Amino acid sequence: MPLALPGIISVGVFSFNHAWNEFLFALVFTSSERNKTLPLGLATWIGQDNIYSWGMLLAGAVLVTIPVVLFYLLVQRKLVVGLSEGGSKGE
């Protein structure tokens, strides 16, 4: 089990990142304004007539990425230590 922990953490990080940034699934299956995900909400800021508010759009993109970066920073140490432990031969 100790050798499997880095793999489990890696899958957790990638699954969290994928679920957080899922756009097409939310676009197809979300019908109410209340249940929109953050990436889908950012996409609605782009106007119909191609008038972009770049400042608001980029500020929103930074705010959406902050939880992913914080999550990665929290598990980074465990991930790196576990991967390097799995490479040693048990000395």
SVG drawing of the C-alpha trace seen along z (x, -y; Angstrom):
<svg xmlns="http://www.w3.org/2000/svg" viewBox="-33 -45 53 48">
<polyline fill="none" stroke="black" stroke-width="0.4" points="0.0,0.0 2.8,-2.6 4.0,-2.2 0.5,-2.7 -0.1,-6.0 1.8,-8.2 -0.3,-6.8 -3.5,-7.3 -2.5,-10.9 -1.6,-11.5 -5.0,-10.2 -6.6,-12.3 -4.9,-15.5 -5.7,-14.8 -9.3,-13.9 -9.8,-17.0 -8.3,-19.1 -10.4,-17.4 -13.6,-17.7 -12.9,-21.4 -12.4,-22.4 -15.0,-20.2 -16.7,-22.5 -18.6,-20.5 -20.4,-18.2 -21.6,-21.3 -22.7,-23.0 -24.8,-20.1 -26.4,-19.0 -26.8,-22.2 -30.0,-24.0 -30.4,-26.5 -28.3,-29.5 -27.9,-28.5 -26.1,-25.2 -23.4,-26.6 -19.8,-25.7 -17.1,-28.4 -15.7,-27.7 -19.1,-27.8 -19.9,-31.1 -16.7,-32.6 -17.7,-31.6 -21.0,-33.5 -19.0,-36.7 -18.0,-36.6 -20.6,-38.6 -22.7,-37.6 -21.4,-40.4 -17.7,-39.6 -17.2,-42.4 -14.8,-41.2 -14.2,-42.6 -10.6,-41.3 -9.9,-42.6 -12.9,-40.9 -12.4,-37.7 -8.8,-37.3 -9.4,-38.2 -12.1,-35.5 -9.8,-33.0 -7.2,-33.7 -9.8,-33.3 -10.9,-30.0 -7.4,-28.6 -6.5,-29.5 -8.2,-26.5 -6.5,-24.1 -3.1,-25.6 -3.7,-25.5 -4.8,-21.9 -1.7,-21.0 0.5,-22.9 -1.0,-21.0 -0.4,-17.5 2.8,-18.3 5.1,-17.3 3.4,-14.0 3.4,-13.3 7.1,-14.0 8.2,-12.1 6.0,-9.1 7.3,-9.0 10.9,-9.1 10.3,-6.4 8.8,-4.1 12.0,-4.4 14.3,-3.2 15.1,0.4 14.3,0.6 17.7,-0.1"/>
</svg>
